[in-house]
Each structure stands twice: as C-alpha cells, then as structure tokens.
C-alpha cells in the first residue's frame, strides 16, 4: 500500500510544463492576431514610455497628478510586458509550452500589477476629487507625504496580497492534463488542472478579490460622483462640457477595467461566461493599458505642451549641431 501511494505521488510530479492553448481554436487567424496584438503592444509601450519620459523630464509636470500618471504608465508598461511578448511569440512560432515555474511567475507578476492598478486608480480618483471639490485646500491635503504614501501603498498592497495567493498556490499539485485554455497563466484555468483540494484557495481568492476589486472601485466611483456634482455647479456651459468630457472618458476606462476583471474573478461561472472569459480578459490585460495613456495623459493640454517643449528642444539642439 505504501509503495502504491508513493508511486501515485511520484506520478503527480511528472508535469513540468503547461500548454497555453491561447486562441488555438482559430488557426487561420494566427497571423492576423499576431499583427493586431503587435500593433497594440507597440502603441501601448510607446504611449506609456512617452508619458514616463515627459513626467520625469519636464518640471511643469512635477505635481501629484502627473506623479500618479507616471506611476500608472510605469505599471502599464510592466503589466503589458508580462503577457503580450509571450503571447506574440506563441502566435508567431506556434510554441505554446511554458514551464510550471514560468507560469507561476507570470501569474504572480500579472496578479500583483493588476491589484496595484486597482488601488492606484482609486488613489488617482481621490487626487482629482480633492483638486476639483476642495481646490483651496488641495495643496495642504495632497502634500508630498500623502501622495508618496498613496503610491507606495498601492504598489506594496499589490505585491504583498499576491504573496498570500502564491503561498497557497505553491502547495498545489499538477498531475495532468496540462493544457490551459487561456492565452496567459490565470488563476481559474490553473486551478482546474490541479489534483489537490482547491476549496481553501478558491475561498481565499474570492475574499482577496472582494477586497481588491469592489472596494477600490466604489471609492473611485464615489470620487467621480462627487466630482460630477461639483461640475454641475460650474456656471459656464463650455466649462461644464469640457469637464464632463474628461470625466466621462476616465469613467469609461475605469468601468471597462474594473467591470471586466470583476466579471472574470467574482461572478460564478456559467458555461456561457466561461466561454467569454478570454474576451473579457483581453479588455483588462490588453486594451486598457493602451487606452490609459491616451485617455488620462495625451489628451491633456499640459502634457501636449510638455511634448511640444521637448520636441522644440530637440529641434533646436539639432539645428545647433548642424551649424
């Protein structure tokens, strides 16, 4: 009996890699998908890196709002790079294998950065609430110490909370099959492949997801509701329209990110929802990192002015060099 148990235990350690099925049920679209995601990744990286460079280089942008935006762009650069390069390589080469340790590492990076983004978006909405609803006290309330604490707290919360998840996941045993029906190593598809009892980790995941998603989302929405209430008091019609345009675009991106991620992680899975998980995942892993710099930063007149100043300095430097 002891030998049989030992043999069964040995068999459970055989799996050393997973196969990410990705969009494998659409073989005729692999090249098209590769080109689409390559364009999205290029635009995402260019937009976010540009924001980081502008925020660091231009002294006019050394304010709490742009400090938050610079951190968001840095986060999006890392966030996208945990998923898209691996997916692009898979689409191009057809190699869908990933080691178990590599899969765990990808999930930890994705999970911690996604959690950080939830808290960072909430901190950014609170900053805008203070700036618009309490303008006279903004400088005193949003001082250097507070915005550093909010930013550091967002990053630390994301990484520490996911350490708890990884402690539970490291106890899982995988004994086959090894095909993950997703384009990256996500929690639910990995859990379905485990031979271990997953009831405890599923409960822990639900509790952490409840803390990490609805709470920051409610804080974000509450901040924007207060902002909109303040905007309604603006006597100028043009001023109201401009402010509403900015707030509505912010709310669309925030709702897209929080809404799709909550559907995937918090709503019980019917067969229809399970089939749509990949589609919802594309929204919060691929589309929002591309939209964030466009919505939050590049439409902003101060960012546009900083870009013109930077291009003007480069043009002047080029003229001097040739002279």
C-alpha positions in Angstrom: 0.0 0.0 0.0 2.8 2.4 0.9 4.5 1.7 -2.5 1.3 2.3 -4.4 0.8 5.7 -2.6 4.4 6.6 -3.3 4.0 5.7 -7.0 0.9 7.8 -7.2 2.7 10.7 -5.5 5.6 10.3 -8.0 3.2 10.4 -10.9 1.9 13.7 -9.7 5.3 15.4 -10.1 5.6 14.4 -13.7 4.2 17.6 -15.2 7.0 20.2 -15.7 5.3 22.4 -18.2 1.8 23.7 -19.3 0.5 24.3 -22.8 -1.3 27.6 -23.2 -4.0 27.0 -25.8 -4.4 30.7 -26.4 -6.5 31.3 -29.5 -5.6 27.9 -30.8 -9.2 27.2 -32.0 -8.7 29.9 -34.7 -5.6 28.6 -36.5 -6.4 30.5 -39.7 -6.3 33.8 -37.8 -2.9 33.3 -36.0 -1.0 35.8 -38.3 -3.8 38.4 -38.2 -4.0 38.1 -34.4 -0.2 38.4 -34.2 -0.2 41.6 -36.2 -3.2 43.1 -34.2 -1.6 42.4 -30.9 1.9 43.6 -32.1 0.4 46.9 -33.1 -1.4 47.2 -29.7 1.8 46.3 -27.8 3.8 48.8 -29.8 1.2 51.6 -29.2 0.9 50.7 -25.5 4.7 50.8 -25.0 5.3 54.0 -27.0 2.4 55.8 -25.2 3.3 54.8 -21.7 7.1 55.3 -22.1 6.5 58.7 -23.6 4.4 59.7 -20.5 7.1 58.5 -18.2 9.8 60.5 -20.1 7.7 63.6 -20.1 6.8 63.4 -16.4 10.4 62.9 -15.4 12.0 65.4 -17.8 9.5 68.3 -17.6 9.5 70.3 -14.4 6.0 71.7 -15.2 4.7 68.1 -14.7 6.2 67.6 -11.3 2.9 67.7 -9.5 0.9 65.0 -7.6 -1.5 64.3 -10.6 1.4 63.7 -13.0 3.3 61.7 -10.5 0.3 59.4 -10.3 0.1 59.3 -14.1 3.8 58.5 -14.4 3.4 55.6 -12.0 0.3 54.3 -13.9 2.3 54.4 -17.1 5.2 52.6 -15.5 2.8 50.0 -14.1 1.1 49.5 -17.5 4.5 49.1 -19.2 5.3 46.2 -16.8 1.8 44.9 -16.8 1.5 44.5 -20.6 5.0 43.1 -20.8 4.2 40.2 -18.5 1.6 38.8 -21.1 1.9 40.2 -24.6 5.5 39.3 -25.6 4.9 35.6 -24.6 1.6 35.6 -26.5 3.2 37.2 -29.6 6.0 34.6 -29.6 3.4 31.8 -29.3 1.3 33.2 -32.2 4.4 33.6 -34.4 6.2 30.3 -33.6 3.3 28.1 -32.6 5.2 27.1 -29.4 2.7 27.2 -26.7 4.6 25.5 -23.9 5.5 27.3 -20.7 7.2 25.8 -17.6 5.3 25.4 -14.4 7.6 27.8 -12.6 7.4 30.3 -15.5 3.6 30.0 -15.4 3.6 30.8 -11.6 6.0 33.7 -12.2 3.7 35.1 -14.9 0.6 34.8 -12.8 2.3 36.5 -9.8 3.5 39.4 -11.9 0.1 39.8 -13.6 -1.8 39.5 -10.3 0.3 41.9 -8.3 0.4 44.5 -11.1 -3.4 44.2 -11.7 -4.0 44.6 -7.9 -1.7 47.6 -7.8 -3.6 49.2 -10.7 -6.9 48.8 -8.8 -5.5 50.8 -5.8 -3.6 53.3 -7.9 -6.8 54.2 -9.9 -8.6 54.7 -6.6 -5.7 57.0 -5.4 -5.8 59.0 -8.7 -9.6 59.5 -8.4 -9.2 60.7 -4.8 -6.5 63.2 -6.0 -8.9 64.5 -8.7 -11.7 64.7 -6.1 -9.5 66.9 -3.8 -8.3 69.1 -6.8 -11.9 69.8 -8.1 -14.1 69.6 -5.0 -11.6 71.2 -2.5 -9.4 73.4 -4.6 -8.5 75.8 -1.8 -7.3 73.0 0.5 -5.8 70.8 -2.2 -2.1 71.9 -1.7 -2.4 71.3 2.0 -4.3 68.0 1.8 -2.4 66.4 -1.2 1.1 67.2 0.1 4.3 65.4 -0.8 4.0 62.9 2.0 0.4 61.9 1.3 0.8 61.2 -2.5 4.0 59.3 -1.8 2.2 57.2 0.8 -0.8 56.5 -1.5 1.6 55.5 -4.4 3.8 53.3 -2.2 0.8 51.8 -0.5 -0.7 50.9 -3.9 2.5 49.1 -5.0 3.1 47.4 -1.7 -0.6 46.2 -1.4 -0.5 44.7 -4.8 2.7 42.7 -4.3 2.1 41.6 -0.7 -1.5 40.5 -1.3 -0.4 38.3 -4.2 2.3 36.8 -2.0 -0.5 35.3 0.1 -2.0 33.9 -3.1 1.3 32.4 -4.2 1.8 30.8 -0.8 -1.4 28.8 -1.3 -0.8 28.1 -4.9 2.7 26.7 -4.3 1.0 23.8 -2.4 -0.9 22.7 -5.4 -0.1 19.5 -7.3 -0.5 19.1 -11.0 -0.8 15.6 -12.4 -2.5 16.1 -15.8 -3.9 17.2 -18.1 -1.5 20.2 -18.7 -3.5 22.3 -21.2 -4.5 25.7 -20.0 -7.4 27.1 -22.0 -6.2 30.7 -21.9 -3.7 33.0 -23.5 -1.8 33.5 -20.2 -1.4 31.8 -16.8 -4.5 32.9 -15.0 -5.9 31.7 -11.7 -9.1 29.7 -12.6 -7.6 27.8 -15.6 -4.6 26.8 -13.5 -6.8 25.7 -10.6 -8.9 23.5 -12.8 -5.8 21.4 -13.6 -4.7 20.8 -10.0 -5.1 17.4 -8.4 -5.2 19.0 -4.9 -8.1 20.1 -2.9 -8.7 23.7 -4.1 -11.6 24.7 -1.9 -9.5 26.7 0.5 -7.5 28.6 -2.1 -10.7 29.3 -4.0 -12.2 30.9 -0.9 -9.1 32.9 -0.2 -9.1 34.1 -3.8 -12.7 35.2 -3.5 -12.1 37.1 -0.3 -9.0 38.9 -1.6 -10.8 39.7 -4.9 -13.6 41.2 -2.9 -11.1 43.4 -1.1 -9.1 44.3 -4.1 -11.9 45.0 -6.7 -15.2 46.3 -5.3 -13.7 48.4 -2.6 -11.3 50.5 -4.8 -14.0 50.6 -7.5 -16.6 52.0 -5.1 -14.1 54.6 -3.9 -13.3 55.5 -7.5 -16.9 55.8 -8.5 -17.8 57.8 -5.3 -15.0 60.3 -6.1 -16.2 60.8 -9.6 -19.8 61.2 -8.5 -18.7 64.0 -6.1 -16.6 65.5 -9.0 -19.6 65.4 -11.3 -21.8 67.0 -8.6 -19.2 69.8 -8.3 -19.0 70.2 -12.1 -22.8 70.7 -12.3 -22.4 73.9 -10.3 -20.0 75.4 -12.8 -21.9 78.4 -14.3 -20.1 78.2 -17.7 -21.6 75.8 -20.2 -18.3 75.4 -22.0 -16.5 74.6 -18.7 -19.2 72.0 -17.8 -18.9 70.3 -21.2 -15.1 70.2 -21.1 -15.1 68.8 -17.5 -17.8 66.2 -18.4 -15.9 65.1 -21.5 -12.8 64.5 -19.4 -14.6 62.7 -16.5 -16.8 60.6 -18.8 -13.7 59.3 -20.7 -12.0 58.5 -17.4 -15.1 56.7 -16.1 -15.4 54.6 -19.3 -11.8 53.3 -18.9 -12.2 52.7 -15.2 -15.5 50.9 -15.7 -14.0 48.8 -18.6 -11.1 47.7 -16.4 -13.0 47.1 -13.1 -16.1 45.7 -14.8 -14.4 43.0 -16.9 -12.0 42.0 -14.2 -14.8 41.6 -11.7 -16.8 39.5 -14.2 -13.9 37.1 -14.6 -12.9 36.8 -10.9 -16.1 37.4 -8.9 -19.2 36.2 -10.8 -19.9 32.4 -10.6 -19.1 30.8 -13.9 -21.9 29.5 -16.2 -20.9 27.8 -19.4 -21.6 30.9 -21.4 -19.5 33.2 -19.1 -16.6 30.7 -19.1 -16.5 30.8 -22.9 -16.4 34.6 -22.8 -13.6 34.7 -20.2 -10.9 35.1 -22.8 -12.7 38.0 -24.4 -13.2 39.8 -21.1 -9.5 39.1 -20.2 -8.4 40.9 -23.4 -10.1 44.1 -22.2 -8.3 44.4 -18.9 -4.9 42.9 -20.0 -4.5 44.4 -23.4 -6.9 47.2 -24.2 -6.9 49.3 -21.0 -3.1 49.6 -20.9 -3.3 51.0 -24.4 -6.2 53.4 -23.7 -4.9 54.7 -20.3 -2.1 57.0 -21.7 -4.5 58.2 -24.5 -7.3 59.0 -22.1 -5.5 60.1 -19.0 -2.5 61.9 -20.4 -2.0 62.5 -24.1 -5.4 64.4 -24.4 -4.2 66.7 -21.6 -3.1 70.2 -22.7 -0.3 70.4 -20.1 1.1 67.0 -21.4 0.8 68.2 -25.0 2.6 71.5 -24.1 5.4 69.4 -22.4 5.7 67.3 -25.6 6.0 70.4 -27.7 8.6 71.8 -25.4 10.6 68.5 -25.6 10.3 68.4 -29.4 11.3 72.1 -29.6 14.4 71.5 -27.5 15.4 68.5 -29.7 14.8 70.6 -32.9 16.9 73.5 -31.5 19.7 71.0 -30.5 19.7 69.5 -34.0 19.9 72.9 -35.6 22.9 73.9 -33.3 24.6 70.6 -34.1 24.4 71.1 -37.9 25.5 74.7 -37.5 
